[in-house]
Amino acid sequence: MAIKNKERLAAEGFLAIRNLLSQREEGGVAAALIIAEALHNMPVGHDPFLEEMTCENIMAIAKQYPNIRSIQNLIECIEIPHPNKSLPRH
């Protein structure tokens, strides 16, 4: 997995956190903290390990909180490999 647009991911993350803390969406402080934790690992430069970890954490949040609408916006910032896409042969 990879981040398509880091700036958009950060902006959507801040919006999701604000919506949760202001009770515009259910999930509250617990969900907001988990999103903040996931985004704080987002790499500033090129770091494939941190990028993959950030993507995995966001996907885990989506599974843990499937009813939070703003999390879908976070997922849209991630490039998810198609499961049927074949891997290159060496």
C-alpha positions in Angstrom: 0.0 0.0 0.0 1.1 3.6 -0.6 -0.2 7.1 0.2 -1.5 8.8 -2.9 -1.5 12.3 -1.5 0.1 13.0 1.9 -1.3 16.6 2.2 -4.9 15.4 1.5 -4.4 12.5 4.0 -3.3 14.9 6.7 -6.1 17.3 6.0 -8.8 14.5 6.0 -7.2 13.2 9.2 -7.5 16.5 10.9 -11.1 16.9 9.7 -12.0 13.4 11.0 -10.4 14.1 14.4 -12.3 17.4 14.6 -15.6 15.8 13.7 -15.0 13.1 16.3 -14.0 15.5 19.1 -16.9 17.8 18.4 -19.3 14.8 18.4 -20.3 15.4 14.7 -19.6 11.7 14.3 -19.7 8.8 16.8 -16.5 7.3 18.0 -15.4 10.1 20.3 -12.0 10.7 21.8 -10.9 7.1 21.5 -11.3 7.0 17.7 -9.7 10.5 17.4 -6.6 9.4 19.3 -6.3 6.3 17.2 -6.4 8.4 14.0 -3.9 10.8 15.4 -1.6 8.0 16.3 -1.8 6.5 12.8 -1.1 9.9 11.2 1.8 10.8 13.4 3.8 8.0 11.7 3.1 9.4 8.3 6.6 10.0 6.7 7.6 13.5 5.8 10.1 12.3 3.2 10.5 9.0 1.4 10.2 6.2 3.9 8.5 3.1 2.5 8.4 1.4 6.0 6.6 4.3 7.7 4.3 4.8 4.7 3.2 1.1 4.7 2.7 1.3 8.5 0.6 4.4 8.2 -1.6 2.7 5.5 -2.0 -0.5 7.5 -3.0 1.5 10.6 -5.6 3.5 8.6 -7.0 0.2 7.2 -7.2 -1.2 10.7 -9.1 1.8 11.9 -11.6 1.4 9.1 -12.2 -2.2 10.3 -12.4 -1.2 13.9 -14.8 1.8 13.3 -16.8 0.9 10.1 -19.5 3.5 10.9 -17.3 6.6 10.9 -17.9 8.2 7.6 -14.8 10.4 7.6 -12.5 7.3 7.7 -13.7 6.5 4.2 -12.0 9.8 3.1 -8.8 8.6 4.7 -9.0 5.3 2.8 -9.4 7.2 -0.5 -6.0 8.7 0.1 -4.4 5.3 0.1 -3.5 3.2 -3.0 -4.6 -0.3 -2.2 -3.2 -3.0 -4.5 -5.9 -5.0 -6.4 -6.1 -8.5 -4.9 -6.2 -10.1 -8.4 -3.2 -8.2 -9.7 -0.4 -10.7 -10.4 3.0 -10.1 -8.9 5.9 -9.7 -11.3 7.9 -12.9 -11.9 11.7 -12.9 -11.5 
